[in-house]
Amino acid sequence: MIQKLLSLDRRWIFLIIAVVVFVPAILKIPVPVSTISNSTQQLYDTIEGFEPGEVVMISLDYGPSSMAELQPQLTALLHHCFAKDLRVIGINWAVFDSVLLGQNEFDRVARLHGKTYGPDYCYLGYKPGGLPNLLDMGKDISSVYPKDVHNKSLTDIPMMKAIKNYDHISLVVDLASVGSPPFWINYVYGRFQQTLALGVTGVMISELYPALDAGQIVGILPGLLGAAEYEYLIQDANYTMEGGDGATGMGIQSFLHVALILIIVFCNIAFFIDRRNRSNIA
Amino acid sequence: MATLGTLIGIALTLCVFSFLYKDNPFYTFAEHLFVGLAAGYSIIVQIEDGFIGTIWQRLELSIHQGKTTEMMIILVAICTGLLFFTQFIPDVSWLVRIPFAITIGYGAGFAIPYTVEQDIFKHVYSTIRFNETQSSLKDNITDLLNQGESTADLQLQFKDNGLVLTPKAEIKTLKASRKWEIRDRLQFTINDSQVNQDKLNQKEMPDGLKLAFAKAGFELSPTTKIKIWKHDHRWQITDNRTFDLRRLNGKLVLDEQWVYTVKREMKPKETQVEVLNVYVDFFHRGGWQVFNMCLIFVGVICTLTYFFFSVEHRGVVGGISKVGVIFIMVGFGAAFGNTVMGRVSLLIGRVTFLIKAIPSLFGG
């Protein structure tokens, strides 16, 4: 019996995982957010402390493959910024294939808060160039982005008339699934002392906590969990009534974690029983 | 059109998931399609936004405007970039060393100082900062004095204006002296009767708490804001004040009329308007913070000892390195757990897409 279980076709495990994911997703079983990570709370508090009119720049350094984790973070951040009447600039510094993802979401959330393109927010898109672009934006954003995604000159965008470089930006948030955070930390924080926050995938989070501890960043959203926590905070403050994908995803993930833990415990027990049986036979 | 896009999305998602059963032509098709599309799109973007958008249009503009120097710089950059392709011509392939040397030289020259400062010094400092005492105040004042600012006078004026800082106050100069940030953190114990949770929930300052702060050496301003974090019974008390600063006989002084509101809008550098955020961050977890800092300190020392191979790992060193192994394992475990969570999130993202998209095809 134990032998049979240990040599079980792994596709059965895939099937169990599929059931555990699909059932709560279809039934929409709610799982409440019980605690808020300090890193999420710190980012929320930073934005919460801003006055209307201050500028937040969001860099979307992720592609569609990481959309599941980072797009809910973007949505929640936009709700918070627009609800507080902050002005938002969207860019894609490192990844070009998320221009449409960002642009559409900016337009959608802005519409919900009655914000207009130009005075309240703008989207600059992607420019090849890498590190020099980051550094040049510290001197003059229009030297990197002479035009926005709509091919409109930056001088014709009302909000950009007063925003020349990082000095005029209160916070930069890098939503990343690639190796962009060290660049933002080392050069934009290091050289320009720009207040910085991150939203990253679960895979990257462990290596970036030291930056939070060192005060290089003011907050960090850890993957889908960060999105769910942020959604909870903005809903709690009545900034939006829109249910986010983060909370839905974390609900499903809770069930999945229980299933994974049970599978791991069960397999370990089976492994030890098998080892004991073998040693008894020997 | 949107329906067609959704249909393609559903079909390709199912094609990719079919690999979980076994390798099949549907999966291969989806894989090849993805790689082909990504490569094609990438090339177009690099040519359109990279070469044409960044180089060619600037070259055209400089020619039209007759800016010879700018034109020459762009031409030199283009020629240097083109040297990358000489590696395909064996006779002149040595020329590829020129752009490589420039790229690596520029990159290393720029990266080394910032990487050392941000990745090493900052992190080492944050690991040992629980030893930080009032010296931070002294250091910061020294920094400011080095910049020619009369900080001692400024502090005195804060006091005259009812803003009493504790000896632990940290003064930070942000963005080349345009902003000064003073952070004053207090941690002290108060009893439940002083807290009056009901008042706090209504964002009012309980008298008992006000007195407790005053006793600890911090007079709160009348405009003190209270922010409630409903989790962990935490709350934050923010005291924001804006001062108009101006220079008088080379010293920074406060204007008599100073505003009690937060004002962080952009100001041109010339106006010399500075913003001061003084805030008290008060919460119940002070003890845990100290414990965490000690844990990190011990963990770093033990882990470094494990990787220190100049001494044989026996006796005390052996014991410390064994503790280091535990920390390393915990670190790997946390990283693995986060990785699993990240991968699972991707699966959930696709499943959520399928569940939303399939009914939408039928008008749901």
Interface residues (C-beta under 8 A of the other chain):
Chain A: R11 F14 I17 V21 F22 A25 I26 S34 T35 I36 Q41 D45 E48 G49 F50 E51 G53 E54 V55 S65 S66 M67 A68 E69 F96 D97 Y126 K127 P128 G129 L131 L135 A162 I163 D167 H168 S170 P182 I185 N186 Y187 Y189 G190 R191 F192 Q193 T201 G202 V203 M204 I205 S206 E207 P210 A211 D213 A214 G215 Q216 P222 G223 L224 L225 D236 D245 T248 G249 I252 Q253 L256 H257 L260
Chain B: L20 Y21 A38 Y41 S42 V45 Q46 D49 G50 G53 T54 G107 F110 A111 Y114 T115 E117 Q118 D119 K122 H123 Y125 S126 L174 K175 A176 R178 K227 W229 K230 H231 D232 Q236 T238 N240 V262 K263 R264 E265 M266 K269 N277 I296 G331 A334 A335 N338 T339 V340 M341 G342 R343 V344 S345 L346 L347 I348 G349 R350 V351 T352 I355
